[in-house]
Amino acid sequence: MTSLALTPESVDLTVGQEVTLVPRAEDAEGGTVSGAAVRFTSSDPAVAAVTDDGLVRAVSPGSATVTAMAGDVASTSLVRVTAAPAPTPDRVA
């Protein structure tokens, strides 16, 4: 394996939303390498937490970089998190 790509490369979420990052490992000819063990980490789990399967959950406003590693090859995805909109009170007629 010579390269690793994450989809999406960047994502905007609101607090509470989730997205799954999909890794794609490639060999020198650009062919897909299956079965590569990929490990995910977040630069700031208090903003964006990530599971071993690449599921990212928006925790609090800010930005975090999620890194996927397979052997000595890495790829990143930027996660931007904004606050969830405040609920609007019901209108009384």
BELRAQUI-V115403 format. One record per pair of residues at least 6 apart in sequence whose C-alpha atoms are under 8 Angstrom apart, sorted by the first residue. I is the first residue (numbers start at 0). J is the second residue. If there is no record, write none. Layout:
I	J
I	J
This chain:
0	24
0	25
0	26
0	27
0	32
0	72
1	24
1	25
1	26
1	27
1	72
2	24
2	25
2	26
2	27
2	72
2	73
3	22
3	23
3	24
3	25
3	68
3	69
3	72
3	73
3	74
4	22
4	23
4	24
4	74
4	75
5	20
5	21
5	22
5	23
5	67
5	74
5	75
5	76
6	20
6	21
6	22
6	76
7	20
7	21
7	76
8	75
8	76
8	77
9	76
9	77
9	78
9	79
10	76
10	77
10	78
10	79
11	78
11	79
11	80
11	81
12	57
12	78
12	79
12	80
12	81
13	57
13	60
13	80
13	81
13	82
13	83
14	56
14	57
14	58
14	59
14	60
14	80
14	81
14	82
14	83
15	56
15	57
15	58
15	83
16	56
16	57
17	54
17	55
17	56
17	57
18	54
18	55
18	56
19	52
19	53
19	54
19	55
20	53
20	54
20	55
21	53
22	37
22	67
23	31
23	32
24	31
24	32
24	33
24	35
25	31
25	32
26	32
35	69
36	69
36	70
37	67
37	68
37	69
37	70
38	51
38	67
38	68
38	69
39	49
39	50
39	51
39	52
39	53
39	65
39	66
39	67
39	68
40	49
40	65
40	66
40	67
41	47
41	48
41	49
41	63
41	64
41	65
41	66
42	63
42	64
42	65
42	66
43	62
43	63
43	64
44	58
44	63
45	58
45	59
46	57
46	58
46	59
46	60
46	61
46	62
46	63
46	80
47	55
47	56
47	57
47	58
47	59
47	62
47	63
47	78
47	80
48	55
48	56
48	57
48	58
49	55
49	56
49	65
57	80
58	80
59	80
59	81
59	82
60	79
60	80
60	81
60	82
61	79
61	80
61	81
62	77
62	78
62	79
62	80
63	77
63	78
63	79
64	75
64	76
64	77
64	78
65	75
65	76
65	77
65	78
66	73
66	74
66	75
66	76
67	73
67	74
67	75
68	74
